[in-house]
Amino acid sequence: MQISSTQPTISPTGPLESEIVFIGESPSNEELRSGMTLVGSRGSLFNRLLKYSGKSRSDVYITSLFKTQDTSNEGQAQLDLIKELEGLPNLKIIVPLGNRSLKALTGKWSITKWRGSLIRPLRLPTKIVIPTLNPDYCLKGQYKETSLVMFDMMKIKKTLKEGWTVLDRTFKINPTFEECCEALDRYNGSANVAVDIETDMGAKVSNSRLIQNPNMTEDESNSAGISQTPLGRLGSADEVAKTILFLSSDESSFMTGSSLVVDGGLTAQ
C-alpha cells in the first residue's frame, strides 16, 4: 500500500469483513484534510445513494486507487490495490468509482459506458465488478446521472442477494445467410426476443418486428410481454410516436448525445 512520509495520505474506512468495496481514484484536498475518501458534498451524496444498495456507510469498505495526490506510478497503485482487496476475506462485489479504478480492476475504460455492468475482474476471479459513477461527477453539472447511480446501487443489492452469472458474448459481424437462419431457429424457441438493429449511418430499415414464438398465440405472447414489463401493460404506437415527435421538434433543441427509452421500464429493471 502506498505510504508517503512527505505527502498527506488517506486511509481506507469500513469493516474488513464487508462484502462490498467502493474504490475512488485520487484524493481531493478536502479528503486529504479529513484523512478519508468520499467526504463533504460528494460524501453526503454518496451516503444518500448508498441506501439504495441496502447498506449504510458503516457496512461497506471504502478505499482509493491512489492514497496521495501523486498519481505518477499507476502500475504500482494497481498492484497495491489488488493486494489490499485480497485482504478482505468476505469480499464479493467491487465497485470502482471512475475510469482509472475501473481500468485497474478490469482493463476496461469509460465508466459511463460500463457503469451498471457485471464484469469479471482481471484478478480476483471469484469476485464481480459493478462500476458506477463517482458522486463528484454527478455534482459537477451531471445531476441527471444521479438516477443512474441509484439504479446501480439497486443492482448491487440484487446481485448481493441473488448472486450473479456473467455471460460470454460473441459478436458476429456480417453473418452468412445460413448463420442468420440458424440464429432465427434458436430465437423461435423463446417466448420473446429483443433485437438491436445496427446499421451504417443514414441507412434505412424497411421492416423489423419482435420475433414471436410460433407455438404461442398472439394473446399468449402479449401476456408474456406484459409479465416482464414493470408498468404491467404493452406500449402503444401513439406513445412511441409522441416521443419521436418530441425528439424531432424544437422542444428537444437542448438535447444531444442522449437516449430516451420507451419500453415501460423493461431495461431499467
N, C-alpha and C positions, 0 to 999 in steps of 0.2 A: 504494500500500500504506500502511496506517495506521502512522505513526511518531509516537511521542509523546516529547516531551522531558521530561515531568513524570511519566509513568506507566511502570511496568515493562512490558516487552513480551516476546512470544515470537517466535521466528523459525521459518520452515519448515525441515524437515530432509529429507534424502534427495536422490538424484540428479535433476537437471533432465531427464535423458534417460528417466526412468521412464515406463512405460506406464500405471501406476495411481497415483491420488492419493487419499488419505484426508483428509477435511475435518472437523475438530472444530468447536466452537462458540465459547464464550468460555473463556479460560484460568482454571484454579484458582490458588490461592495457591502450591501446590506446583509447578505448571507455570511460573508466573512466576519462582519462585526458580531453577528449572533453565534457564529461557530457551527451553523447547521443550514441545510438547504431547505428551500420552499418556505420562506418566511415573508412577512409583510403582506402586501396586497396579493401577491401570487400565492402565498401560503394560505390566505383566507379563502381564495377561490378554490384552491386545491382541496382544502378541508371540506368545503361545501359539496364539491363534486364527488369526493371520495365516498360520501354517504350512499351514493347510488351503487357502490360495489358491496354494500352491506357491512363495510368496515369503517372504523374510525382511525384517526391518525395513530393512536396508541397500539393499534393492531398490526400495523404494517411496518416493514423495514424500508427506510428511505436513505439512499446514498447518492453519489455523484460520480460520473466518469473521471472528472478532474477534481482533486481536493484543494487545489490552489488555482490562481488565475494564470499560471504558467501552463499553456496548452501545447507547448512545443514538442513534447515527447508522447505523442498519441499512442504509439505502439506499446510503450511500457505501461501507460494508463490502462489500455485494454487488457493486458496480462494481469495487472493488479486487480482489475475489476473482476475478472473470471475467478481469480484466487479468492477474492472476498466472497463471491457468490457461492463458491464451493464450500465455504464455511457455514452456510445456512442449512441446517440438517433437514428442515421440513419444507424447503422452498419448492413451489410448484409453478407459479406464474411470475414472469419477469416483465415489467412494464417500462420500456425506455421512453423518456420524455424529450425526444429530439433526434435530429439526424445523426449526430455523432455517436450517441449511445446506441441508437438503432444499428448503425454500421458496426460498432464494436461487438455486438451480440450476434448479428445475422449476416453481416457483409452487404446488406442492402442499404439503399439511400432513398430519401424522400419520405419523410414522416407523414406528409399529407396524402401520399399515395397508399402507404402501407398501414396507416392507423386503423385499429379495429380488426386487423387480420390476425389469424393464428399462424405463427411462423416457428419452425424448428430452429433453435439456436445452433450456431456452428459448433459450439461445445455444449456441455451440459445437456446431453441428448434426451434425458428423461423429463426435462422442463419444457415449458411453452412460453413463447414471447407474444405479448399483445401490445403493440405500440400505441401510444396516444399522444396528443398534442401537449406541449408544455403550457401550463396556465399563463405564463408570461406572454406567450404568443397570442392567447385569447385577449389579454389585456391591452395589447398594442394594436387596437383597432379591429381585431378579428372577433368581434363579440359573438357573431353568429356561430363561430366554431365551438363555442362553449357547449352547445347542444350535442355536438359530435363527441366531445369528451364525456358528456353524461351518458350517451349510448355506449361508449367504450367501457365505462365503469360498470354499466349493467351487464355487458358481455363478460367482463371479468367475474362478476358474481355468478352468472350462469355457468361459466366454464369451470369455476372452482367447485360448484355443486355437482355438475353433471359429468365432468371430465371432458376430454377432447379427442378428436380424430383429425389429423391433418392429411388431406387427400393429395396425392401426387397427380398433377395435371400435365397432360401432354398436348401441346398446341399443334394442330395440323394446318399447314399453310398450303393453299391451292390443292385440295384433295382431288383425287380422281373421281370419276362418276361412280365406279364400283364402291369406293370408300364412302361416298355420300349415301349410297343405298344401304350399305351395311350399318351406318350410323342411324339412319331413319328406322331400320328394323329394330335397333336397340331402343330407340325412343318410344316406339309403339308399345313397348312393354310397361310404360309408366303412365300413370293417370294424367299427369300434366308435365309439360317440359317448357322451361323458359329458354329462349334463344336470343342471343345478341347477334345482330347482323352488322358486320364490319364491312365498310365499302371504302373505295377511294373517295377523296374529297370531291363533292359535286355529283357523285353517282346517284342514280335514281333506282329505287326498289319498287318494282311494279306490283308485287303481291307478296304478302307474308302473313302467316297465321300461326296460332299456337297449335302445336301438334297434339291431336286428341287420340286417346286410346280407342281403336276401332271396336273394342269389345264393350265399350261403355256407351250408354245413351247420352244424348245432349244434356238431359236433366241430371244424370249421374255425374257427368263431367263438370257441370256447373256447381253441383253440390260439393264436389271435391275441391274446386277452386275457392268456394266460399269458406269452407272449413279451414283453409290455410291463410285467409285474409283477416287481419286484425279488426277491420271495420265490419266484418261479417256480411258482406254483400259484394256483388260484382260491380265494377265500374261501368259507366255508360259512355257512349261515343261523345255525347254532349259535354261531359266533364273533361274529356281529353281535348275536345275541340276548343273549349274555353281557355284551357292552358296554352294551346297553340296560338290562339287569338291574342292572349296577353303577351306572349313572347314576341309576336310579330308587330305589336303596337308600340306607340311611344311610351306607354306606361312602364315598359321594361327597359327604357333607354339607359338606365344606370347599372344594368346587369351585364356582366361579361365573365366568361370562364366558369359559369355556374350551371348546375343541372337541377331541374325540377322533376321529381319522380312522382308520377301519378299512378300509384299501384295499391292504394288502400292500406299502406303501411307494411306491405309484404317484405320489402327489403330492409326495413328498419327493425325487424324482429331480432 
